[in-house]
Amino acid sequence: MRRLASLGMAAAVAVAPVAVVAITATPAHAYCLTQINRWKYDTYTLYGRTTIPRSWDGSIKNATRQWNGIRGSKLKYAGPYMRSNLPNPEYTISRIDFASVGLPDVAGITLGVKKDRTHTRHFTAAVELNSRFKWNTSGTMNQGRRKTDVWTVAVHEMGHASGLSHPWACDGGAMTKAEKASVMNVTWTKKRYPNSDDKAGIAKLY
């Protein structure tokens, strides 16, 4: 497998208990699409592997739903179908030991396998969650203690699978208010809901 982008694709995890950040200003439209491609088609089914604990099912389902029904977008995710052993599915989420397979010490990463002939769209992706972190479904995020919220990390990695990058990859660190609040901006804070910037990026791609 190879990464969808050379960015490291760390999970979006944060630093102060922030709930949903409401952005009332005009969408920044500065979402970053650099180095990551959109899906080849508009509809894909997510399969959760047997390594995902049952207690995470609700968080993964909710994270998946956040990318559906975005105004101006045709993107739709079916599922997730959990504890699946389906051979060679196009889209998966699983929990693995990153160190044992040579992946960086981050909470989550999105890996891509195959792209179409134009190399501008991918048709497989694998969201991986690092078993070496302390996972919870309560929204707790603490970088020093390695505590990570399943929903927060999953929705971020699903954003990568959908074609979104980290905002700073395009802006060189000079981000707008909307970009800073984006689920694609890694801040080690509870961020579960795509904001105006995230949604504008998805609408642009699909």
Secondary structure, DSSP 8 states (H G I E B T S, - for coil): -EESSTT------BSS--------S--------TT--EESSSEEEEEE-TTS-GGGHHHHHHHHHTTSS-TT---EEEEEE-S---SS-SEEEEEE-GGGGT--SSSEEEEE--B-TTSSEES-EEEEEETTSEEESS---BTTTTEEEHHHHHHHHHHHHHT---THHHHTT---HHHHHSTTS--BS---S--HHHHHHHHHH-
